């Protein structure tokens, strides 16, 4: 028994990513087609060249037919997966394993979500019949529980923490302003964010991810085949996933200042990739900044900052575009919005651009020569979440 | 000997100053306050709140043979209300239930039947939410409350009051009426009903005292429950002249609480009386029912009605109108919660209604909701049912959600750590968001979470434990 990973056995050889927008004029079919064809055409493949498909969508469609029908795929397996907000990463993970197993030569992962057809703001889960005792809080409120708990545990003045959270949002907006695919392209300064009215705990709407439609895709092949498709593939160094058992909701010892599922997923991923000092070994990280306190705590859960110090590191600019370890260089969920099925693949798309030196100059990281990038994607709430960590490298070890 | 084992009234947290009505409408209202059920309370939850107090008095709930529930505002027409109380109170499956209504008189009839019954223990419960058109005397003069009277033989437990005798008088006349679902109560000229009640109350009173072999002067204290202030005035005047104390009808401080009013007054009457005193309840509603009791030395527990009258928090009139649906207000632009699943709710009845979790025998870890596999050690199917409704908890952390769907936003939500272990994130109620603190002590309360597809969905919330809120201390 053990988690062994598939380091250097498979490679990403092409990617696509639509702009993330309120796509009133594009349906789930359009978005899936656009993202898929972008990745295939870049390496002169046609849909028929792909042996197996994984579709990540949380609630824009059911079954593989959601992808097979718009692309008119013939005689191939399409697996629709859902794993909360980590759905896009889950689709990619399954495609990687399928290729590593030897079952298929070419696999594609497509993540898509059409959020803006619901008629409501925000994300709204479809109802599963229950006994009616479940809470009906928003995700913003659930994650807002982290801020006062963190402030209390580490003795951070709540006003100071308010500014730290605003700084995280401001940093991501600054990066997103330099990204044509991002939904929000306006810079926001810290003072303006701090002045916004609270909507959930101490969080304002500017502490929350946007809401957008979008799709992204990746083509996966065996590592030894990668150079048949591209000169600059990304190799899979680690794939880890932890589904929490919800004990944080039961256990009075859980204090809302960390996400154990993310810590465990990171530990497994670093072991698979042989990483011991992520802050210095990684060139960049794309993390699940669904709400600003989430990104704060993730800096500690992912081992970038010591416990209780991430707020100081955020303030010191450690995770800025040109900081010690750039985080969310594409603007993150904050600037992109969160089409659930697509976000995990969108994160990898940024690593794809940065490690290959293709990111536009005004948001290009200076650490790309470290050659390793991390994507982190979570779903659920503090106390009850799923977490994905992937590590990607430009060199095959 | 038959009698009352204990009785309790429950007044909801909120109060409407009647002067606030005239401030908005330009007239009406009057003086004093009325009690107001929260947006998440209804006759069922008010009844549960009162009944929990009497059942926590040390009596073995397994001895309850029957449960009656009276209200003028039933949650359902087709479905009975009492089984909901039965589930929330975790009464035995062998209990017989009776919905004593709709109609004002059911509450007094149920009490009478319980006193004449051969059942070991009868829970006589009522709950009412009294509404009316804006500016109406029903709105200003009504009140919301729950009441519970536990009736039984002294072989079951000590009686706080011995049943001495009673009498009823029935006579058809049209005093007040309301079609099912109608907000407005219509009334005939008040003097007509008043005079009918005068005759009926004197008739029933005289026969009740004759049955007990007593005269007016033997009675220390009497409470009169009536749908309008003047009903029963002739009898009250006569008794006052004979030296009988006629207790406050609670009309000025609480309002007339409909089907809950007789039980509320019984609790108040017994709480005010001394051992050996003869006391009586006169209940006027489409007839007259007189019950004569003798207070014993047994003690009563729980907050008294008088203590609750002095508590509570003021509610703005606009909020009152919105809570009662008299004034429709814009809901948040979020999908309304889906209806609960009847079969899922039934499978989890102990949890949903009874608030029973499970405790892992090996690790001692409490699981809320109950689980088959322990989160500590993964032991399988080795847990004991553990009720938590009567346990207090402490707020570990909390948030205020202005975006979530709620009949009365914002949602105040707290991670609650229970005395004796266990944690459950719960919605808070009966509290202003600014008054919530980490470390605040809370108690559990059965509430109506919402309504979807005509289905009332109930579960538990937490509210500040008495004495745990000091308003105006915001950080």
HADDOCK unambig.tbl for C-alpha pairs under 7 A between the chains (distance, minus, plus):
assign (segid A and resid 120 and name CA) (segid B and resid 333 and name CA) 6.34 0.50 0.50
assign (segid A and resid 120 and name CA) (segid B and resid 334 and name CA) 5.87 0.50 0.50
assign (segid A and resid 127 and name CA) (segid B and resid 338 and name CA) 6.39 0.50 0.50
assign (segid A and resid 129 and name CA) (segid B and resid 340 and name CA) 6.38 0.50 0.50
assign (segid A and resid 129 and name CA) (segid B and resid 341 and name CA) 5.39 0.50 0.50
assign (segid A and resid 130 and name CA) (segid B and resid 340 and name CA) 5.69 0.50 0.50
assign (segid A and resid 130 and name CA) (segid B and resid 341 and name CA) 5.40 0.50 0.50
assign (segid A and resid 130 and name CA) (segid B and resid 344 and name CA) 5.73 0.50 0.50
assign (segid A and resid 131 and name CA) (segid B and resid 340 and name CA) 5.47 0.50 0.50
assign (segid A and resid 131 and name CA) (segid B and resid 341 and name CA) 5.59 0.50 0.50
assign (segid A and resid 131 and name CA) (segid B and resid 344 and name CA) 4.75 0.50 0.50
assign (segid A and resid 131 and name CA) (segid B and resid 345 and name CA) 4.03 0.50 0.50
assign (segid A and resid 131 and name CA) (segid B and resid 348 and name CA) 6.80 0.50 0.50
assign (segid A and resid 132 and name CA) (segid B and resid 340 and name CA) 4.71 0.50 0.50
assign (segid A and resid 132 and name CA) (segid B and resid 345 and name CA) 7.00 0.50 0.50
assign (segid A and resid 132 and name CA) (segid B and resid 457 and name CA) 6.45 0.50 0.50
assign (segid A and resid 133 and name CA) (segid B and resid 352 and name CA) 6.38 0.50 0.50
assign (segid A and resid 133 and name CA) (segid B and resid 459 and name CA) 5.90 0.50 0.50
assign (segid A and resid 136 and name CA) (segid B and resid 404 and name CA) 6.76 0.50 0.50
assign (segid A and resid 137 and name CA) (segid B and resid 401 and name CA) 6.98 0.50 0.50
assign (segid A and resid 137 and name CA) (segid B and resid 404 and name CA) 5.38 0.50 0.50
assign (segid A and resid 138 and name CA) (segid B and resid 403 and name CA) 6.67 0.50 0.50
assign (segid A and resid 138 and name CA) (segid B and resid 404 and name CA) 5.38 0.50 0.50
assign (segid A and resid 141 and name CA) (segid B and resid 399 and name CA) 6.27 0.50 0.50
assign (segid A and resid 141 and name CA) (segid B and resid 400 and name CA) 6.92 0.50 0.50
assign (segid A and resid 141 and name CA) (segid B and resid 401 and name CA) 5.47 0.50 0.50
assign (segid A and resid 144 and name CA) (segid B and resid 399 and name CA) 6.66 0.50 0.50
assign (segid A and resid 145 and name CA) (segid B and resid 397 and name CA) 6.55 0.50 0.50
assign (segid A and resid 145 and name CA) (segid B and resid 398 and name CA) 6.12 0.50 0.50
assign (segid A and resid 145 and name CA) (segid B and resid 399 and name CA) 5.94 0.50 0.50
assign (segid A and resid 149 and name CA) (segid B and resid 397 and name CA) 6.75 0.50 0.50
assign (segid A and resid 199 and name CA) (segid B and resid 401 and name CA) 6.24 0.50 0.50
assign (segid A and resid 199 and name CA) (segid B and resid 402 and name CA) 5.11 0.50 0.50
assign (segid A and resid 199 and name CA) (segid B and resid 403 and name CA) 6.48 0.50 0.50
assign (segid A and resid 200 and name CA) (segid B and resid 399 and name CA) 6.63 0.50 0.50
assign (segid A and resid 200 and name CA) (segid B and resid 400 and name CA) 5.41 0.50 0.50
assign (segid A and resid 200 and name CA) (segid B and resid 401 and name CA) 4.42 0.50 0.50
assign (segid A and resid 200 and name CA) (segid B and resid 402 and name CA) 5.91 0.50 0.50
assign (segid A and resid 201 and name CA) (segid B and resid 399 and name CA) 4.69 0.50 0.50
assign (segid A and resid 201 and name CA) (segid B and resid 400 and name CA) 4.95 0.50 0.50
assign (segid A and resid 201 and name CA) (segid B and resid 401 and name CA) 6.54 0.50 0.50
assign (segid A and resid 247 and name CA) (segid B and resid 375 and name CA) 6.14 0.50 0.50
assign (segid A and resid 249 and name CA) (segid B and resid 423 and name CA) 6.62 0.50 0.50
assign (segid A and resid 249 and name CA) (segid B and resid 424 and name CA) 6.26 0.50 0.50
assign (segid A and resid 249 and name CA) (segid B and resid 425 and name CA) 6.83 0.50 0.50
assign (segid A and resid 250 and name CA) (segid B and resid 367 and name CA) 6.12 0.50 0.50
assign (segid A and resid 250 and name CA) (segid B and resid 368 and name CA) 6.35 0.50 0.50
assign (segid A and resid 250 and name CA) (segid B and resid 422 and name CA) 6.23 0.50 0.50
assign (segid A and resid 250 and name CA) (segid B and resid 423 and name CA) 4.88 0.50 0.50
assign (segid A and resid 250 and name CA) (segid B and resid 424 and name CA) 6.16 0.50 0.50
assign (segid A and resid 251 and name CA) (segid B and resid 422 and name CA) 6.46 0.50 0.50
assign (segid A and resid 251 and name CA) (segid B and resid 423 and name CA) 5.89 0.50 0.50
assign (segid A and resid 252 and name CA) (segid B and resid 417 and name CA) 6.11 0.50 0.50
assign (segid A and resid 252 and name CA) (segid B and resid 422 and name CA) 6.34 0.50 0.50
assign (segid A and resid 252 and name CA) (segid B and resid 423 and name CA) 5.53 0.50 0.50
